[in-house]
């Protein structure tokens, strides 16, 4: 999808999305997945979350407004910040990135591209109409051990699980953690974060042996109904472009790509 990370209005599948709306969604997404530490540098947010490997929680959100004569100093400051933490210097580049030539500037400095991602959204009313599968559904406001065990069922490092749980517990916005039961056990989970009339859908995961049974769509439907109850008419989510199964899943559910983002990364010393 060419052009999804250039500044200004973005066209994705013949849908024009104004920059103002993209910036609003990006602010919601940043609040929905809060980093442990945030350092402001020349108007950018330098995010760091020890123990959490997610790129979003350990990257620069460069949507602030760095004057052109301060750009080199801002990039140097970001590189020093992450080098001191033995991490790659990483920038999240969306159409909201500022200044508009930041992506090209980073490319010129040897930054490579990581994890191109689509941002999709849909009307909550359309998603809520999906038929519910399973034999029980619970909505929590904090992650239980059972919810975490399904969400991170392929993770064996207890510290990594605990760090991710703490990240979710830091979410200050209203949240819903859905547990869908089938056969007496939780088989699928998801997280909804309500903010300013929208709900972000995160942490969608179904146990591998329970997929293709409609459980994931049922979790989405539950999040959509929760969204409507709380006054959110729209839902949004992010899905990496190299995950075709997830792309098809969300497309069938009714989500449409509106714009995209990617990361520019560079290891210390490169």
C-alpha positions as a Python dict, from the first residue, in 0.01 Angstrom:
ca = {
    (1, 'X'): (0, 0, 0),
    (2, 'X'): (224, 282, -123),
    (3, 'X'): (220, 616, 47),
    (4, 'X'): (74, 513, 380),
    (5, 'X'): (359, 667, 576),
    (6, 'X'): (385, 1000, 397),
    (7, 'X'): (260, 1313, 573),
    (8, 'X'): (-71, 1474, 489),
    (9, 'X'): (-396, 1310, 379),
    (10, 'X'): (-354, 939, 328),
    (11, 'X'): (-542, 720, 83),
    (12, 'X'): (-591, 354, 176),
    (13, 'X'): (-835, 148, -28),
    (14, 'X'): (-981, 470, -171),
    (15, 'X'): (-1054, 614, 174),
    (16, 'X'): (-913, 961, 240),
    (17, 'X'): (-802, 1007, 601),
    (18, 'X'): (-709, 1360, 714),
    (19, 'X'): (-390, 1401, 911),
    (20, 'X'): (-581, 1546, 1208),
    (21, 'X'): (-776, 1222, 1247),
    (22, 'X'): (-463, 1009, 1220),
    (23, 'X'): (-294, 1210, 1495),
    (24, 'X'): (-600, 1167, 1719),
    (25, 'X'): (-593, 788, 1674),
    (26, 'X'): (-218, 778, 1738),
    (27, 'X'): (-262, 972, 2064),
    (28, 'X'): (-526, 721, 2175),
    (29, 'X'): (-302, 429, 2083),
    (30, 'X'): (-9, 577, 2278),
    (31, 'X'): (-226, 611, 2589),
    (32, 'X'): (-366, 261, 2539),
    (33, 'X'): (-22, 96, 2549),
    (34, 'X'): (175, 308, 2800),
    (35, 'X'): (550, 279, 2829),
    (36, 'X'): (706, 246, 3174),
    (37, 'X'): (922, 554, 3122),
    (38, 'X'): (866, 844, 2883),
    (39, 'X'): (1133, 1108, 2827),
    (40, 'X'): (1046, 1422, 2634),
    (41, 'X'): (1314, 1531, 2392),
    (42, 'X'): (1267, 1825, 2156),
    (43, 'X'): (891, 1756, 2151),
    (44, 'X'): (927, 1381, 2088),
    (45, 'X'): (839, 1108, 2338),
    (46, 'X'): (1121, 860, 2399),
    (47, 'X'): (956, 548, 2541),
    (48, 'X'): (1123, 269, 2737),
    (49, 'X'): (971, -34, 2909),
    (50, 'X'): (1225, -267, 3074),
    (51, 'X'): (1137, -633, 3031),
    (52, 'X'): (875, -566, 2763),
    (53, 'X'): (1001, -642, 2410),
    (54, 'X'): (725, -459, 2221),
    (55, 'X'): (852, -204, 1973),
    (56, 'X'): (575, 44, 2057),
    (57, 'X'): (674, 50, 2425),
    (58, 'X'): (1043, 101, 2336),
    (59, 'X'): (1047, 355, 2058),
    (60, 'X'): (1032, 724, 1978),
    (61, 'X'): (687, 870, 1917),
    (62, 'X'): (801, 1158, 1693),
    (63, 'X'): (467, 1334, 1661),
    (64, 'X'): (567, 1645, 1852),
    (65, 'X'): (707, 1916, 1624),
    (66, 'X'): (1084, 1940, 1614),
    (67, 'X'): (1206, 2255, 1438),
    (68, 'X'): (1416, 2173, 1132),
    (69, 'X'): (1725, 2331, 1288),
    (70, 'X'): (1692, 2096, 1591),
    (71, 'X'): (1635, 1772, 1398),
    (72, 'X'): (1994, 1647, 1411),
    (73, 'X'): (2015, 1719, 1784),
    (74, 'X'): (1685, 1543, 1846),
    (75, 'X'): (1798, 1230, 1658),
    (76, 'X'): (2131, 1233, 1845),
    (77, 'X'): (1943, 1263, 2174),
    (78, 'X'): (1724, 965, 2090),
    (79, 'X'): (2023, 754, 1987),
    (80, 'X'): (2201, 835, 2312),
    (81, 'X'): (1888, 758, 2518),
    (82, 'X'): (1851, 408, 2374),
    (83, 'X'): (2224, 333, 2360),
    (84, 'X'): (2244, 397, 2734),
    (85, 'X'): (1977, 128, 2774),
    (86, 'X'): (2146, -115, 2532),
    (87, 'X'): (1855, -90, 2291),
    (88, 'X'): (1830, -6, 1922),
    (89, 'X'): (1734, 350, 1842),
    (90, 'X'): (1384, 304, 1702),
    (91, 'X'): (1132, 553, 1562),
    (92, 'X'): (764, 489, 1497),
    (93, 'X'): (694, 646, 1157),
    (94, 'X'): (330, 716, 1073),
    (95, 'X'): (177, 995, 865),
    (96, 'X'): (168, 1190, 1193),
    (97, 'X'): (549, 1186, 1229),
    (98, 'X'): (697, 1533, 1249),
    (99, 'X'): (889, 1674, 1070),
    (100, 'X'): (752, 1532, 749),
    (101, 'X'): (1093, 1437, 609),
    (102, 'X'): (1194, 1239, 920),
    (103, 'X'): (1152, 901, 749),
    (104, 'X'): (1389, 997, 467),
    (105, 'X'): (1635, 1155, 711),
    (106, 'X'): (1650, 831, 912),
    (107, 'X'): (1692, 627, 595),
    (108, 'X'): (1988, 846, 499),
    (109, 'X'): (2140, 772, 843),
    (110, 'X'): (2120, 396, 788),
    (111, 'X'): (1799, 317, 975),
    (112, 'X'): (1625, 6, 845),
    (113, 'X'): (1251, -63, 820),
    (114, 'X'): (1077, -293, 1068),
    (115, 'X'): (724, -423, 1114),
    (116, 'X'): (509, -237, 858),
    (117, 'X'): (166, -226, 1020),
    (118, 'X'): (-186, -138, 909),
    (119, 'X'): (-417, 66, 1130),
    (120, 'X'): (-776, -41, 1079),
    (121, 'X'): (-1108, 66, 1218),
    (122, 'X'): (-1477, -11, 1193),
    (123, 'X'): (-1811, 89, 1341),
    (124, 'X'): (-1869, -87, 1670),
    (125, 'X'): (-2228, -158, 1566),
    (126, 'X'): (-2106, -362, 1269),
    (127, 'X'): (-1869, -571, 1482),
    (128, 'X'): (-2126, -621, 1761),
    (129, 'X'): (-2355, -812, 1526),
    (130, 'X'): (-2114, -1106, 1504),
    (131, 'X'): (-2269, -1421, 1649),
    (132, 'X'): (-2127, -1531, 1983),
    (133, 'X'): (-1955, -1871, 2006),
    (134, 'X'): (-1847, -2056, 2319),
    (135, 'X'): (-2043, -2131, 2634),
    (136, 'X'): (-1949, -1842, 2861),
    (137, 'X'): (-1800, -1496, 2860),
    (138, 'X'): (-1642, -1286, 3136),
    (139, 'X'): (-1529, -923, 3125),
    (140, 'X'): (-1261, -817, 3375),
    (141, 'X'): (-1108, -476, 3445),
    (142, 'X'): (-764, -618, 3532),
    (143, 'X'): (-569, -912, 3388),
    (144, 'X'): (-621, -1232, 3585),
    (145, 'X'): (-371, -1517, 3583),
    (146, 'X'): (-609, -1714, 3359),
    (147, 'X'): (-640, -1426, 3111),
    (148, 'X'): (-261, -1389, 3102),
    (149, 'X'): (-209, -1763, 3057),
    (150, 'X'): (-416, -1758, 2738),
    (151, 'X'): (-281, -1429, 2604),
    (152, 'X'): (80, -1545, 2654),
    (153, 'X'): (29, -1921, 2626),
    (154, 'X'): (349, -1963, 2423),
    (155, 'X'): (564, -1769, 2672),
    (156, 'X'): (748, -1966, 2942),
    (157, 'X'): (943, -1680, 3103),
    (158, 'X'): (752, -1584, 3417),
    (159, 'X'): (925, -1247, 3439),
    (160, 'X'): (821, -1161, 3083),
    (161, 'X'): (461, -1250, 3169),
    (162, 'X'): (474, -1040, 3487),
    (163, 'X'): (624, -741, 3300),
    (164, 'X'): (350, -754, 3036),
    (165, 'X'): (85, -783, 3307),
    (166, 'X'): (219, -470, 3477),
    (167, 'X'): (210, -283, 3146),
    (168, 'X'): (-158, -368, 3104),
    (169, 'X'): (-231, -269, 3464),
    (170, 'X'): (-76, 75, 3392),
    (171, 'X'): (-339, 156, 3132),
    (172, 'X'): (-517, 456, 3279),
    (173, 'X'): (-810, 456, 3035),
    (174, 'X'): (-1122, 247, 3091),
    (175, 'X'): (-1050, -111, 2987),
    (176, 'X'): (-1221, -444, 2933),
    (177, 'X'): (-1043, -778, 2936),
    (178, 'X'): (-1261, -1039, 2773),
    (179, 'X'): (-1235, -1410, 2857),
    (180, 'X'): (-1432, -1649, 2637),
    (181, 'X'): (-1493, -1996, 2778),
    (182, 'X'): (-1558, -2320, 2592),
    (183, 'X'): (-1565, -2664, 2745),
    (184, 'X'): (-1518, -2517, 3089),
    (185, 'X'): (-1192, -2328, 3019),
    (186, 'X'): (-1089, -1994, 2876),
    (187, 'X'): (-992, -2039, 2512),
    (188, 'X'): (-980, -1684, 2372),
    (189, 'X'): (-908, -1338, 2513),
    (190, 'X'): (-892, -976, 2406),
    (191, 'X'): (-840, -629, 2550),
    (192, 'X'): (-1047, -320, 2481),
    (193, 'X'): (-930, 30, 2579),
    (194, 'X'): (-1189, 310, 2572),
    (195, 'X'): (-1062, 662, 2508),
    (196, 'X'): (-1241, 969, 2376),
    (197, 'X'): (-1525, 789, 2204),
    (198, 'X'): (-1317, 510, 2049),
    (199, 'X'): (-1214, 163, 2164),
    (200, 'X'): (-880, 13, 2071),
    (201, 'X'): (-869, -366, 2039),
    (202, 'X'): (-546, -524, 2162),
    (203, 'X'): (-406, -857, 2284),
    (204, 'X'): (-638, -1071, 2075),
    (205, 'X'): (-536, -1434, 2117),
    (206, 'X'): (-699, -1775, 2085),
    (207, 'X'): (-537, -2099, 2195),
    (208, 'X'): (-385, -2266, 1889),
    (209, 'X'): (-586, -2585, 1920),
    (210, 'X'): (-910, -2383, 1948),
    (211, 'X'): (-877, -2166, 1638),
    (212, 'X'): (-1117, -2169, 1341),
    (213, 'X'): (-1411, -2212, 1579),
    (214, 'X'): (-1535, -1851, 1584),
    (215, 'X'): (-1400, -1776, 1929),
    (216, 'X'): (-1185, -1480, 1824),
    (217, 'X'): (-1475, -1319, 1640),
    (218, 'X'): (-1691, -1372, 1949),
    (219, 'X'): (-1434, -1184, 2160),
    (220, 'X'): (-1436, -898, 1907),
    (221, 'X'): (-1815, -890, 1921),
    (222, 'X'): (-1809, -873, 2301),
    (223, 'X'): (-1562, -584, 2288),
    (224, 'X'): (-1785, -405, 2036),
    (225, 'X'): (-2092, -437, 2256),
    (226, 'X'): (-1890, -314, 2554),
    (227, 'X'): (-1777, -21, 2337),
    (228, 'X'): (-2133, 75, 2251),
    (229, 'X'): (-2239, 59, 2617),
    (230, 'X'): (-1956, 298, 2701),
    (231, 'X'): (-2036, 536, 2417),
    (232, 'X'): (-1767, 436, 2165),
    (233, 'X'): (-1907, 432, 1812),
    (234, 'X'): (-1580, 318, 1653),
    (235, 'X'): (-1313, 55, 1715),
    (236, 'X'): (-954, 54, 1589),
    (237, 'X'): (-666, -191, 1591),
    (238, 'X'): (-318, -249, 1448),
    (239, 'X'): (-215, -556, 1250),
    (240, 'X'): (127, -624, 1102),
    (241, 'X'): (134, -672, 727),
    (242, 'X'): (336, -994, 746),
    (243, 'X'): (51, -1163, 935),
    (244, 'X'): (-189, -1263, 656),
    (245, 'X'): (-405, -1479, 883),
    (246, 'X'): (-476, -1185, 1112),
    (247, 'X'): (-531, -958, 813),
    (248, 'X'): (-797, -1194, 676),
    (249, 'X'): (-954, -1239, 1019),
    (250, 'X'): (-1005, -866, 1075),
    (251, 'X'): (-1114, -802, 717),
    (252, 'X'): (-1384, -1068, 746),
    (253, 'X'): (-1495, -914, 1075),
    (254, 'X'): (-1546, -578, 902),
    (255, 'X'): (-1231, -378, 975),
    (256, 'X'): (-1082, -165, 697),
    (257, 'X'): (-725, -35, 667),
    (258, 'X'): (-717, 344, 700),
    (259, 'X'): (-342, 417, 713),
    (260, 'X'): (-17, 251, 806),
    (261, 'X'): (299, 295, 1007),
    (262, 'X'): (638, 129, 1035),
    (263, 'X'): (949, 150, 1249),
    (264, 'X'): (1291, 281, 1154),
    (265, 'X'): (1562, 117, 1366),
    (266, 'X'): (1937, 132, 1408),
    (267, 'X'): (2163, -51, 1654),
    (268, 'X'): (2420, 143, 1856),
    (269, 'X'): (2745, 195, 1665),
    (270, 'X'): (2598, 139, 1318),
}
